[in-house]
């Protein structure tokens, strides 16, 4: 197993009800599978996961990226501006 820290920002923080969590996840878990895991643990996040930006250790990643050991994962909700 792999222990990671997940940090929630803005509306994701509001919906999760926490600023951060530590989770035990399987080794070699993809970002896409991590989003599924979070949606199951926090159903209020499920509708936002498809559009959530993820950074691992301060670098933005795509859904096919693998989460390294002891990673810090930041989750940012979809935003728009103008």
N, CA, C and O atoms as a Maestro MAE file, in Angstrom:
{
 s_m_m2io_version
 :::
 2.0.0
}

f_m_ct {
 s_m_title
 :::
 protein
 m_atom[328] {
  # First column is atom index #
  i_m_mmod_type
  r_m_x_coord
  r_m_y_coord
  r_m_z_coord
  i_m_residue_number
  s_m_chain_name
  s_m_pdb_residue_name
  s_m_pdb_atom_name
  i_m_atomic_number
  :::
  1 25 0.843 -1.184 0.000 1 A "UNK " " N  " 7
  2 3 0.000 0.000 0.000 1 A "UNK " " CA " 6
  3 2 0.887 1.246 0.000 1 A "UNK " " C  " 6
  4 15 2.072 1.197 0.328 1 A "UNK " " O  " 8
  5 25 0.277 2.339 -0.373 2 A "UNK " " N  " 7
  6 3 0.957 3.617 -0.547 2 A "UNK " " CA " 6
  7 2 0.164 4.675 0.222 2 A "UNK " " C  " 6
  8 15 -1.043 4.798 0.015 2 A "UNK " " O  " 8
  9 25 0.799 5.427 1.090 3 A "UNK " " N  " 7
  10 3 0.123 6.494 1.824 3 A "UNK " " CA " 6
  11 2 0.307 7.807 1.082 3 A "UNK " " C  " 6
  12 15 1.431 8.217 0.795 3 A "UNK " " O  " 8
  13 25 -0.812 8.467 0.772 4 A "UNK " " N  " 7
  14 3 -0.761 9.756 0.079 4 A "UNK " " CA " 6
  15 2 -1.528 10.787 0.903 4 A "UNK " " C  " 6
  16 15 -2.334 10.442 1.767 4 A "UNK " " O  " 8
  17 25 -1.259 12.044 0.620 5 A "UNK " " N  " 7
  18 3 -2.023 13.149 1.195 5 A "UNK " " CA " 6
  19 2 -2.770 13.825 0.062 5 A "UNK " " C  " 6
  20 15 -2.176 14.186 -0.954 5 A "UNK " " O  " 8
  21 25 -4.072 13.997 0.237 6 A "UNK " " N  " 7
  22 3 -4.892 14.689 -0.757 6 A "UNK " " CA " 6
  23 2 -5.340 16.018 -0.164 6 A "UNK " " C  " 6
  24 15 -5.847 16.071 0.956 6 A "UNK " " O  " 8
  25 25 -5.148 17.084 -0.923 7 A "UNK " " N  " 7
  26 3 -5.534 18.434 -0.514 7 A "UNK " " CA " 6
  27 2 -6.689 18.893 -1.391 7 A "UNK " " C  " 6
  28 15 -6.605 18.837 -2.618 7 A "UNK " " O  " 8
  29 25 -7.768 19.349 -0.759 8 A "UNK " " N  " 7
  30 3 -8.948 19.806 -1.493 8 A "UNK " " CA " 6
  31 2 -9.001 21.330 -1.487 8 A "UNK " " C  " 6
  32 15 -8.709 21.962 -0.472 8 A "UNK " " O  " 8
  33 25 -9.372 21.917 -2.621 9 A "UNK " " N  " 7
  34 3 -9.463 23.369 -2.734 9 A "UNK " " CA " 6
  35 2 -10.853 23.797 -3.193 9 A "UNK " " C  " 6
  36 15 -11.537 23.081 -3.923 9 A "UNK " " O  " 8
  37 25 -11.249 24.990 -2.740 10 A "UNK " " N  " 7
  38 3 -12.486 25.670 -3.159 10 A "UNK " " CA " 6
  39 2 -13.710 24.767 -2.973 10 A "UNK " " C  " 6
  40 15 -13.911 24.216 -1.891 10 A "UNK " " O  " 8
  41 25 -14.524 24.612 -4.017 11 A "UNK " " N  " 7
  42 3 -15.777 23.858 -3.878 11 A "UNK " " CA " 6
  43 2 -15.530 22.390 -3.543 11 A "UNK " " C  " 6
  44 15 -16.376 21.756 -2.912 11 A "UNK " " O  " 8
  45 25 -14.406 21.844 -3.948 12 A "UNK " " N  " 7
  46 3 -14.099 20.456 -3.583 12 A "UNK " " CA " 6
  47 2 -13.929 20.327 -2.073 12 A "UNK " " C  " 6
  48 15 -14.364 19.343 -1.474 12 A "UNK " " O  " 8
  49 25 -13.301 21.314 -1.468 13 A "UNK " " N  " 7
  50 3 -13.137 21.330 -0.010 13 A "UNK " " CA " 6
  51 2 -14.501 21.418 0.667 13 A "UNK " " C  " 6
  52 15 -14.768 20.712 1.639 13 A "UNK " " O  " 8
  53 25 -15.356 22.288 0.149 14 A "UNK " " N  " 7
  54 3 -16.698 22.435 0.721 14 A "UNK " " CA " 6
  55 2 -17.480 21.129 0.633 14 A "UNK " " C  " 6
  56 15 -18.121 20.717 1.600 14 A "UNK " " O  " 8
  57 25 -17.425 20.488 -0.516 15 A "UNK " " N  " 7
  58 3 -18.195 19.250 -0.708 15 A "UNK " " CA " 6
  59 2 -17.623 18.076 0.081 15 A "UNK " " C  " 6
  60 15 -18.378 17.248 0.593 15 A "UNK " " O  " 8
  61 25 -16.307 17.999 0.183 16 A "UNK " " N  " 7
  62 3 -15.686 16.913 0.947 16 A "UNK " " CA " 6
  63 2 -15.835 17.143 2.446 16 A "UNK " " C  " 6
  64 15 -15.876 16.192 3.227 16 A "UNK " " O  " 8
  65 25 -15.915 18.409 2.843 17 A "UNK " " N  " 7
  66 3 -16.038 18.732 4.260 17 A "UNK " " CA " 6
  67 2 -14.724 18.675 5.017 17 A "UNK " " C  " 6
  68 15 -14.712 18.740 6.246 17 A "UNK " " O  " 8
  69 25 -13.613 18.555 4.293 18 A "UNK " " N  " 7
  70 3 -12.282 18.516 4.906 18 A "UNK " " CA " 6
  71 2 -11.295 19.263 4.016 18 A "UNK " " C  " 6
  72 15 -11.501 19.388 2.809 18 A "UNK " " O  " 8
  73 25 -10.209 19.764 4.636 19 A "UNK " " N  " 7
  74 3 -9.157 20.440 3.868 19 A "UNK " " CA " 6
  75 2 -8.199 19.439 3.242 19 A "UNK " " C  " 6
  76 15 -7.710 19.634 2.129 19 A "UNK " " O  " 8
  77 25 -7.942 18.369 3.976 20 A "UNK " " N  " 7
  78 3 -7.007 17.358 3.482 20 A "UNK " " CA " 6
  79 2 -7.297 16.025 4.154 20 A "UNK " " C  " 6
  80 15 -7.926 15.956 5.209 20 A "UNK " " O  " 8
  81 25 -6.819 14.970 3.509 21 A "UNK " " N  " 7
  82 3 -6.944 13.623 4.068 21 A "UNK " " CA " 6
  83 2 -5.673 12.851 3.750 21 A "UNK " " C  " 6
  84 15 -4.951 13.173 2.806 21 A "UNK " " O  " 8
  85 25 -5.418 11.837 4.545 22 A "UNK " " N  " 7
  86 3 -4.373 10.870 4.221 22 A "UNK " " CA " 6
  87 2 -5.075 9.559 3.911 22 A "UNK " " C  " 6
  88 15 -5.977 9.139 4.636 22 A "UNK " " O  " 8
  89 25 -4.658 8.924 2.839 23 A "UNK " " N  " 7
  90 3 -5.274 7.679 2.397 23 A "UNK " " CA " 6
  91 2 -4.216 6.629 2.112 23 A "UNK " " C  " 6
  92 15 -3.105 6.932 1.676 23 A "UNK " " O  " 8
  93 25 -4.591 5.399 2.368 24 A "UNK " " N  " 7
  94 3 -3.806 4.259 1.910 24 A "UNK " " CA " 6
  95 2 -4.390 3.855 0.566 24 A "UNK " " C  " 6
  96 15 -5.574 3.530 0.479 24 A "UNK " " O  " 8
  97 25 -3.586 3.871 -0.469 25 A "UNK " " N  " 7
  98 3 -4.048 3.475 -1.794 25 A "UNK " " CA " 6
  99 2 -3.144 2.368 -2.321 25 A "UNK " " C  " 6
  100 15 -2.004 2.231 -1.876 25 A "UNK " " O  " 8
  101 25 -3.646 1.579 -3.265 26 A "UNK " " N  " 7
  102 3 -2.787 0.548 -3.857 26 A "UNK " " CA " 6
  103 2 -1.615 1.176 -4.608 26 A "UNK " " C  " 6
  104 15 -1.733 2.276 -5.148 26 A "UNK " " O  " 8
  105 25 -0.506 0.483 -4.636 27 A "UNK " " N  " 7
  106 3 0.637 0.931 -5.438 27 A "UNK " " CA " 6
  107 2 0.241 0.901 -6.910 27 A "UNK " " C  " 6
  108 15 -0.609 0.109 -7.317 27 A "UNK " " O  " 8
  109 25 0.858 1.762 -7.696 28 A "UNK " " N  " 7
  110 3 0.619 1.823 -9.141 28 A "UNK " " CA " 6
  111 2 -0.807 2.250 -9.491 28 A "UNK " " C  " 6
  112 15 -1.293 1.915 -10.571 28 A "UNK " " O  " 8
  113 25 -1.482 2.977 -8.612 29 A "UNK " " N  " 7
  114 3 -2.833 3.465 -8.889 29 A "UNK " " CA " 6
  115 2 -2.755 4.649 -9.850 29 A "UNK " " C  " 6
  116 15 -1.916 5.535 -9.690 29 A "UNK " " O  " 8
  117 25 -3.633 4.654 -10.843 30 A "UNK " " N  " 7
  118 3 -3.669 5.778 -11.785 30 A "UNK " " CA " 6
  119 2 -4.492 6.920 -11.198 30 A "UNK " " C  " 6
  120 15 -5.269 6.724 -10.264 30 A "UNK " " O  " 8
  121 25 -4.314 8.097 -11.751 31 A "UNK " " N  " 7
  122 3 -5.104 9.255 -11.328 31 A "UNK " " CA " 6
  123 2 -6.584 8.995 -11.593 31 A "UNK " " C  " 6
  124 15 -7.424 9.346 -10.764 31 A "UNK " " O  " 8
  125 25 -6.921 8.391 -12.725 32 A "UNK " " N  " 7
  126 3 -8.322 8.082 -13.034 32 A "UNK " " CA " 6
  127 2 -8.924 7.174 -11.966 32 A "UNK " " C  " 6
  128 15 -10.050 7.402 -11.522 32 A "UNK " " O  " 8
  129 25 -8.183 6.148 -11.552 33 A "UNK " " N  " 7
  130 3 -8.678 5.248 -10.508 33 A "UNK " " CA " 6
  131 2 -8.750 5.951 -9.158 33 A "UNK " " C  " 6
  132 15 -9.631 5.655 -8.351 33 A "UNK " " O  " 8
  133 25 -7.840 6.872 -8.911 34 A "UNK " " N  " 7
  134 3 -7.878 7.662 -7.679 34 A "UNK " " CA " 6
  135 2 -9.143 8.518 -7.633 34 A "UNK " " C  " 6
  136 15 -9.780 8.630 -6.586 34 A "UNK " " O  " 8
  137 25 -9.505 9.120 -8.761 35 A "UNK " " N  " 7
  138 3 -10.733 9.920 -8.821 35 A "UNK " " CA " 6
  139 2 -11.957 9.056 -8.531 35 A "UNK " " C  " 6
  140 15 -12.880 9.495 -7.845 35 A "UNK " " O  " 8
  141 25 -11.965 7.837 -9.048 36 A "UNK " " N  " 7
  142 3 -13.068 6.909 -8.773 36 A "UNK " " CA " 6
  143 2 -13.122 6.574 -7.289 36 A "UNK " " C  " 6
  144 15 -14.196 6.566 -6.689 36 A "UNK " " O  " 8
  145 25 -11.965 6.298 -6.699 37 A "UNK " " N  " 7
  146 3 -11.887 5.993 -5.273 37 A "UNK " " CA " 6
  147 2 -12.432 7.151 -4.438 37 A "UNK " " C  " 6
  148 15 -13.196 6.932 -3.497 37 A "UNK " " O  " 8
  149 25 -12.046 8.376 -4.776 38 A "UNK " " N  " 7
  150 3 -12.540 9.543 -4.041 38 A "UNK " " CA " 6
  151 2 -14.039 9.728 -4.214 38 A "UNK " " C  " 6
  152 15 -14.730 10.104 -3.268 38 A "UNK " " O  " 8
  153 25 -14.546 9.468 -5.406 39 A "UNK " " N  " 7
  154 3 -15.982 9.596 -5.658 39 A "UNK " " CA " 6
  155 2 -16.780 8.609 -4.816 39 A "UNK " " C  " 6
  156 15 -17.893 8.910 -4.385 39 A "UNK " " O  " 8
  157 25 -16.211 7.432 -4.585 40 A "UNK " " N  " 7
  158 3 -16.872 6.437 -3.741 40 A "UNK " " CA " 6
  159 2 -16.811 6.836 -2.272 40 A "UNK " " C  " 6
  160 15 -17.782 6.660 -1.537 40 A "UNK " " O  " 8
  161 25 -15.676 7.371 -1.847 41 A "UNK " " N  " 7
  162 3 -15.503 7.772 -0.441 41 A "UNK " " CA " 6
  163 2 -16.269 9.052 -0.118 41 A "UNK " " C  " 6
  164 15 -16.793 9.204 0.986 41 A "UNK " " O  " 8
  165 25 -16.333 9.967 -1.077 42 A "UNK " " N  " 7
  166 3 -17.022 11.253 -0.922 42 A "UNK " " CA " 6
  167 2 -17.990 11.436 -2.092 42 A "UNK " " C  " 6
  168 15 -17.651 12.104 -3.068 42 A "UNK " " O  " 8
  169 25 -19.192 10.850 -2.008 43 A "UNK " " N  " 7
  170 3 -20.146 10.913 -3.125 43 A "UNK " " CA " 6
  171 2 -20.461 12.333 -3.597 43 A "UNK " " C  " 6
  172 15 -20.805 12.527 -4.763 43 A "UNK " " O  " 8
  173 25 -20.350 13.315 -2.727 44 A "UNK " " N  " 7
  174 3 -20.634 14.703 -3.123 44 A "UNK " " CA " 6
  175 2 -19.619 15.220 -4.145 44 A "UNK " " C  " 6
  176 15 -19.876 16.221 -4.812 44 A "UNK " " O  " 8
  177 25 -18.484 14.559 -4.274 45 A "UNK " " N  " 7
  178 3 -17.459 14.966 -5.239 45 A "UNK " " CA " 6
  179 2 -17.656 14.332 -6.615 45 A "UNK " " C  " 6
  180 15 -17.075 14.794 -7.597 45 A "UNK " " O  " 8
  181 25 -18.453 13.298 -6.692 46 A "UNK " " N  " 7
  182 3 -18.548 12.487 -7.907 46 A "UNK " " CA " 6
  183 2 -18.838 13.303 -9.158 46 A "UNK " " C  " 6
  184 15 -18.228 13.061 -10.200 46 A "UNK " " O  " 8
  185 25 -19.739 14.248 -9.083 47 A "UNK " " N  " 7
  186 3 -20.104 15.030 -10.254 47 A "UNK " " CA " 6
  187 2 -19.023 15.974 -10.746 47 A "UNK " " C  " 6
  188 15 -19.108 16.479 -11.865 47 A "UNK " " O  " 8
  189 25 -18.013 16.220 -9.932 48 A "UNK " " N  " 7
  190 3 -16.941 17.150 -10.304 48 A "UNK " " CA " 6
  191 2 -15.650 16.462 -10.743 48 A "UNK " " C  " 6
  192 15 -14.779 17.105 -11.330 48 A "UNK " " O  " 8
  193 25 -15.518 15.181 -10.471 49 A "UNK " " N  " 7
  194 3 -14.241 14.503 -10.705 49 A "UNK " " CA " 6
  195 2 -13.810 14.491 -12.170 49 A "UNK " " C  " 6
  196 15 -12.613 14.555 -12.451 49 A "UNK " " O  " 8
  197 25 -14.753 14.410 -13.109 50 A "UNK " " N  " 7
  198 3 -14.368 14.382 -14.527 50 A "UNK " " CA " 6
  199 2 -13.660 15.657 -14.963 50 A "UNK " " C  " 6
  200 15 -12.890 15.645 -15.923 50 A "UNK " " O  " 8
  201 25 -13.916 16.754 -14.262 51 A "UNK " " N  " 7
  202 3 -13.358 18.045 -14.659 51 A "UNK " " CA " 6
  203 2 -12.363 18.602 -13.642 51 A "UNK " " C  " 6
  204 15 -11.912 19.741 -13.771 51 A "UNK " " O  " 8
  205 25 -12.023 17.805 -12.639 52 A "UNK " " N  " 7
  206 3 -11.106 18.248 -11.597 52 A "UNK " " CA " 6
  207 2 -9.663 18.199 -12.092 52 A "UNK " " C  " 6
  208 15 -9.235 17.214 -12.694 52 A "UNK " " O  " 8
  209 25 -8.925 19.267 -11.834 53 A "UNK " " N  " 7
  210 3 -7.495 19.304 -12.148 53 A "UNK " " CA " 6
  211 2 -6.727 18.679 -10.992 53 A "UNK " " C  " 6
  212 15 -7.030 18.926 -9.825 53 A "UNK " " O  " 8
  213 25 -5.741 17.878 -11.325 54 A "UNK " " N  " 7
  214 3 -4.953 17.172 -10.323 54 A "UNK " " CA " 6
  215 2 -3.487 17.552 -10.479 54 A "UNK " " C  " 6
  216 15 -2.945 17.560 -11.585 54 A "UNK " " O  " 8
  217 25 -2.858 17.867 -9.353 55 A "UNK " " N  " 7
  218 3 -1.401 17.992 -9.379 55 A "UNK " " CA " 6
  219 2 -0.829 17.004 -8.371 55 A "UNK " " C  " 6
  220 15 -1.378 16.793 -7.290 55 A "UNK " " O  " 8
  221 25 0.279 16.412 -8.758 56 A "UNK " " N  " 7
  222 3 0.996 15.486 -7.881 56 A "UNK " " CA " 6
  223 2 2.362 16.096 -7.619 56 A "UNK " " C  " 6
  224 15 3.148 16.341 -8.535 56 A "UNK " " O  " 8
  225 25 2.621 16.335 -6.337 57 A "UNK " " N  " 7
  226 3 3.899 16.938 -5.932 57 A "UNK " " CA " 6
  227 2 4.190 18.203 -6.736 57 A "UNK " " C  " 6
  228 15 5.305 18.408 -7.218 57 A "UNK " " O  " 8
  229 25 3.164 19.050 -6.870 58 A "UNK " " N  " 7
  230 3 3.244 20.377 -7.485 58 A "UNK " " CA " 6
  231 2 3.383 20.372 -9.007 58 A "UNK " " C  " 6
  232 15 3.819 21.367 -9.587 58 A "UNK " " O  " 8
  233 25 3.020 19.268 -9.659 59 A "UNK " " N  " 7
  234 3 3.025 19.211 -11.122 59 A "UNK " " CA " 6
  235 2 1.674 18.686 -11.593 59 A "UNK " " C  " 6
  236 15 1.206 17.650 -11.119 59 A "UNK " " O  " 8
  237 25 1.044 19.408 -12.533 60 A "UNK " " N  " 7
  238 3 -0.229 18.947 -13.076 60 A "UNK " " CA " 6
  239 2 -0.020 17.660 -13.865 60 A "UNK " " C  " 6
  240 15 0.984 17.484 -14.554 60 A "UNK " " O  " 8
  241 25 -1.008 16.758 -13.740 61 A "UNK " " N  " 7
  242 3 -0.916 15.451 -14.400 61 A "UNK " " CA " 6
  243 2 -2.231 15.124 -15.092 61 A "UNK " " C  " 6
  244 15 -3.266 15.728 -14.813 61 A "UNK " " O  " 8
  245 25 -2.170 14.156 -15.999 62 A "UNK " " N  " 7
  246 3 -3.351 13.643 -16.680 62 A "UNK " " CA " 6
  247 2 -3.849 12.387 -15.969 62 A "UNK " " C  " 6
  248 15 -3.175 11.845 -15.093 62 A "UNK " " O  " 8
  249 25 -5.036 11.937 -16.360 63 A "UNK " " N  " 7
  250 3 -5.663 10.791 -15.702 63 A "UNK " " CA " 6
  251 2 -4.878 9.492 -15.842 63 A "UNK " " C  " 6
  252 15 -5.051 8.585 -15.027 63 A "UNK " " O  " 8
  253 25 -4.025 9.379 -16.849 64 A "UNK " " N  " 7
  254 3 -3.282 8.135 -17.031 64 A "UNK " " CA " 6
  255 2 -1.977 8.093 -16.226 64 A "UNK " " C  " 6
  256 15 -1.260 7.093 -16.262 64 A "UNK " " O  " 8
  257 25 -1.671 9.159 -15.511 65 A "UNK " " N  " 7
  258 3 -0.457 9.191 -14.682 65 A "UNK " " CA " 6
  259 2 -0.594 8.224 -13.508 65 A "UNK " " C  " 6
  260 15 -1.693 7.982 -13.008 65 A "UNK " " O  " 8
  261 25 0.536 7.680 -13.083 66 A "UNK " " N  " 7
  262 3 0.578 6.796 -11.924 66 A "UNK " " CA " 6
  263 2 0.991 7.603 -10.701 66 A "UNK " " C  " 6
  264 15 1.888 8.442 -10.777 66 A "UNK " " O  " 8
  265 25 0.342 7.350 -9.590 67 A "UNK " " N  " 7
  266 3 0.614 8.090 -8.356 67 A "UNK " " CA " 6
  267 2 1.824 7.470 -7.652 67 A "UNK " " C  " 6
  268 15 1.800 6.286 -7.318 67 A "UNK " " O  " 8
  269 25 2.882 8.257 -7.422 68 A "UNK " " N  " 7
  270 3 4.069 7.721 -6.745 68 A "UNK " " CA " 6
  271 2 3.835 7.584 -5.233 68 A "UNK " " C  " 6
  272 15 2.862 8.104 -4.687 68 A "UNK " " O  " 8
  273 25 4.738 6.883 -4.590 69 A "UNK " " N  " 7
  274 3 4.638 6.704 -3.141 69 A "UNK " " CA " 6
  275 2 4.781 8.032 -2.417 69 A "UNK " " C  " 6
  276 15 5.536 8.908 -2.839 69 A "UNK " " O  " 8
  277 25 4.044 8.170 -1.321 70 A "UNK " " N  " 7
  278 3 4.096 9.347 -0.447 70 A "UNK " " CA " 6
  279 2 3.781 10.647 -1.175 70 A "UNK " " C  " 6
  280 15 4.312 11.700 -0.822 70 A "UNK " " O  " 8
  281 25 2.933 10.582 -2.175 71 A "UNK " " N  " 7
  282 3 2.616 11.760 -2.983 71 A "UNK " " CA " 6
  283 2 1.713 12.735 -2.235 71 A "UNK " " C  " 6
  284 15 0.924 12.352 -1.371 71 A "UNK " " O  " 8
  285 25 1.856 14.004 -2.597 72 A "UNK " " N  " 7
  286 3 0.907 15.030 -2.192 72 A "UNK " " CA " 6
  287 2 0.083 15.344 -3.438 72 A "UNK " " C  " 6
  288 15 0.610 15.795 -4.456 72 A "UNK " " O  " 8
  289 25 -1.210 15.098 -3.334 73 A "UNK " " N  " 7
  290 3 -2.107 15.271 -4.472 73 A "UNK " " CA " 6
  291 2 -3.031 16.437 -4.173 73 A "UNK " " C  " 6
  292 15 -3.760 16.422 -3.181 73 A "UNK " " O  " 8
  293 25 -3.001 17.444 -5.028 74 A "UNK " " N  " 7
  294 3 -3.882 18.604 -4.877 74 A "UNK " " CA " 6
  295 2 -4.990 18.501 -5.913 74 A "UNK " " C  " 6
  296 15 -4.747 18.198 -7.081 74 A "UNK " " O  " 8
  297 25 -6.221 18.761 -5.457 75 A "UNK " " N  " 7
  298 3 -7.385 18.684 -6.331 75 A "UNK " " CA " 6
  299 2 -8.005 20.063 -6.455 75 A "UNK " " C  " 6
  300 15 -8.352 20.700 -5.461 75 A "UNK " " O  " 8
  301 25 -8.140 20.515 -7.704 76 A "UNK " " N  " 7
  302 3 -8.690 21.835 -7.992 76 A "UNK " " CA " 6
  303 2 -9.968 21.685 -8.810 76 A "UNK " " C  " 6
  304 15 -9.989 20.943 -9.792 76 A "UNK " " O  " 8
  305 25 -11.030 22.379 -8.419 77 A "UNK " " N  " 7
  306 3 -12.286 22.267 -9.156 77 A "UNK " " CA " 6
  307 2 -12.197 22.972 -10.505 77 A "UNK " " C  " 6
  308 15 -11.301 23.783 -10.740 77 A "UNK " " O  " 8
  309 25 -13.144 22.648 -11.387 78 A "UNK " " N  " 7
  310 3 -13.182 23.376 -12.655 78 A "UNK " " CA " 6
  311 2 -13.467 24.851 -12.390 78 A "UNK " " C  " 6
  312 15 -14.274 25.193 -11.527 78 A "UNK " " O  " 8
  313 25 -12.807 25.705 -13.130 79 A "UNK " " N  " 7
  314 3 -13.002 27.150 -12.975 79 A "UNK " " CA " 6
  315 2 -13.195 27.771 -14.347 79 A "UNK " " C  " 6
  316 15 -12.804 27.206 -15.369 79 A "UNK " " O  " 8
  317 25 -13.796 28.926 -14.345 80 A "UNK " " N  " 7
  318 3 -13.910 29.690 -15.588 80 A "UNK " " CA " 6
  319 2 -13.675 31.145 -15.248 80 A "UNK " " C  " 6
  320 15 -13.821 31.560 -14.098 80 A "UNK " " O  " 8
  321 25 -13.326 31.879 -16.210 81 A "UNK " " N  " 7
  322 3 -13.063 33.296 -15.982 81 A "UNK " " CA " 6
  323 2 -13.316 34.066 -17.255 81 A "UNK " " C  " 6
  324 15 -13.691 33.517 -18.291 81 A "UNK " " O  " 8
  325 25 -13.102 35.318 -17.140 82 A "UNK " " N  " 7
  326 3 -13.327 36.073 -18.357 82 A "UNK " " CA " 6
  327 2 -13.051 37.526 -18.166 82 A "UNK " " C  " 6
  328 15 -13.194 38.310 -19.105 82 A "UNK " " O  " 8
  :::
 }
 m_bond[327] {
  # First column is bond index #
  i_m_from
  i_m_to
  i_m_order
  :::
  1 1 2 1
  2 2 3 1
  3 3 4 2
  4 3 5 1
  5 5 6 1
  6 6 7 1
  7 7 8 2
  8 7 9 1
  9 9 10 1
  10 10 11 1
  11 11 12 2
  12 11 13 1
  13 13 14 1
  14 14 15 1
  15 15 16 2
  16 15 17 1
  17 17 18 1
  18 18 19 1
  19 19 20 2
  20 19 21 1
  21 21 22 1
  22 22 23 1
  23 23 24 2
  24 23 25 1
  25 25 26 1
  26 26 27 1
  27 27 28 2
  28 27 29 1
  29 29 30 1
  30 30 31 1
  31 31 32 2
  32 31 33 1
  33 33 34 1
  34 34 35 1
  35 35 36 2
  36 35 37 1
  37 37 38 1
  38 38 39 1
  39 39 40 2
  40 39 41 1
  41 41 42 1
  42 42 43 1
  43 43 44 2
  44 43 45 1
  45 45 46 1
  46 46 47 1
  47 47 48 2
  48 47 49 1
  49 49 50 1
  50 50 51 1
  51 51 52 2
  52 51 53 1
  53 53 54 1
  54 54 55 1
  55 55 56 2
  56 55 57 1
  57 57 58 1
  58 58 59 1
  59 59 60 2
  60 59 61 1
  61 61 62 1
  62 62 63 1
  63 63 64 2
  64 63 65 1
  65 65 66 1
  66 66 67 1
  67 67 68 2
  68 67 69 1
  69 69 70 1
  70 70 71 1
  71 71 72 2
  72 71 73 1
  73 73 74 1
  74 74 75 1
  75 75 76 2
  76 75 77 1
  77 77 78 1
  78 78 79 1
  79 79 80 2
  80 79 81 1
  81 81 82 1
  82 82 83 1
  83 83 84 2
  84 83 85 1
  85 85 86 1
  86 86 87 1
  87 87 88 2
  88 87 89 1
  89 89 90 1
  90 90 91 1
  91 91 92 2
  92 91 93 1
  93 93 94 1
  94 94 95 1
  95 95 96 2
  96 95 97 1
  97 97 98 1
  98 98 99 1
  99 99 100 2
  100 99 101 1
  101 101 102 1
  102 102 103 1
  103 103 104 2
  104 103 105 1
  105 105 106 1
  106 106 107 1
  107 107 108 2
  108 107 109 1
  109 109 110 1
  110 110 111 1
  111 111 112 2
  112 111 113 1
  113 113 114 1
  114 114 115 1
  115 115 116 2
  116 115 117 1
  117 117 118 1
  118 118 119 1
  119 119 120 2
  120 119 121 1
  121 121 122 1
  122 122 123 1
  123 123 124 2
  124 123 125 1
  125 125 126 1
  126 126 127 1
  127 127 128 2
  128 127 129 1
  129 129 130 1
  130 130 131 1
  131 131 132 2
  132 131 133 1
  133 133 134 1
  134 134 135 1
  135 135 136 2
  136 135 137 1
  137 137 138 1
  138 138 139 1
  139 139 140 2
  140 139 141 1
  141 141 142 1
  142 142 143 1
  143 143 144 2
  144 143 145 1
  145 145 146 1
  146 146 147 1
  147 147 148 2
  148 147 149 1
  149 149 150 1
  150 150 151 1
  151 151 152 2
  152 151 153 1
  153 153 154 1
  154 154 155 1
  155 155 156 2
  156 155 157 1
  157 157 158 1
  158 158 159 1
  159 159 160 2
  160 159 161 1
  161 161 162 1
  162 162 163 1
  163 163 164 2
  164 163 165 1
  165 165 166 1
  166 166 167 1
  167 167 168 2
  168 167 169 1
  169 169 170 1
  170 170 171 1
  171 171 172 2
  172 171 173 1
  173 173 174 1
  174 174 175 1
  175 175 176 2
  176 175 177 1
  177 177 178 1
  178 178 179 1
  179 179 180 2
  180 179 181 1
  181 181 182 1
  182 182 183 1
  183 183 184 2
  184 183 185 1
  185 185 186 1
  186 186 187 1
  187 187 188 2
  188 187 189 1
  189 189 190 1
  190 190 191 1
  191 191 192 2
  192 191 193 1
  193 193 194 1
  194 194 195 1
  195 195 196 2
  196 195 197 1
  197 197 198 1
  198 198 199 1
  199 199 200 2
  200 199 201 1
  201 201 202 1
  202 202 203 1
  203 203 204 2
  204 203 205 1
  205 205 206 1
  206 206 207 1
  207 207 208 2
  208 207 209 1
  209 209 210 1
  210 210 211 1
  211 211 212 2
  212 211 213 1
  213 213 214 1
  214 214 215 1
  215 215 216 2
  216 215 217 1
  217 217 218 1
  218 218 219 1
  219 219 220 2
  220 219 221 1
  221 221 222 1
  222 222 223 1
  223 223 224 2
  224 223 225 1
  225 225 226 1
  226 226 227 1
  227 227 228 2
  228 227 229 1
  229 229 230 1
  230 230 231 1
  231 231 232 2
  232 231 233 1
  233 233 234 1
  234 234 235 1
  235 235 236 2
  236 235 237 1
  237 237 238 1
  238 238 239 1
  239 239 240 2
  240 239 241 1
  241 241 242 1
  242 242 243 1
  243 243 244 2
  244 243 245 1
  245 245 246 1
  246 246 247 1
  247 247 248 2
  248 247 249 1
  249 249 250 1
  250 250 251 1
  251 251 252 2
  252 251 253 1
  253 253 254 1
  254 254 255 1
  255 255 256 2
  256 255 257 1
  257 257 258 1
  258 258 259 1
  259 259 260 2
  260 259 261 1
  261 261 262 1
  262 262 263 1
  263 263 264 2
  264 263 265 1
  265 265 266 1
  266 266 267 1
  267 267 268 2
  268 267 269 1
  269 269 270 1
  270 270 271 1
  271 271 272 2
  272 271 273 1
  273 273 274 1
  274 274 275 1
  275 275 276 2
  276 275 277 1
  277 277 278 1
  278 278 279 1
  279 279 280 2
  280 279 281 1
  281 281 282 1
  282 282 283 1
  283 283 284 2
  284 283 285 1
  285 285 286 1
  286 286 287 1
  287 287 288 2
  288 287 289 1
  289 289 290 1
  290 290 291 1
  291 291 292 2
  292 291 293 1
  293 293 294 1
  294 294 295 1
  295 295 296 2
  296 295 297 1
  297 297 298 1
  298 298 299 1
  299 299 300 2
  300 299 301 1
  301 301 302 1
  302 302 303 1
  303 303 304 2
  304 303 305 1
  305 305 306 1
  306 306 307 1
  307 307 308 2
  308 307 309 1
  309 309 310 1
  310 310 311 1
  311 311 312 2
  312 311 313 1
  313 313 314 1
  314 314 315 1
  315 315 316 2
  316 315 317 1
  317 317 318 1
  318 318 319 1
  319 319 320 2
  320 319 321 1
  321 321 322 1
  322 322 323 1
  323 323 324 2
  324 323 325 1
  325 325 326 1
  326 326 327 1
  327 327 328 2
  :::
 }
}
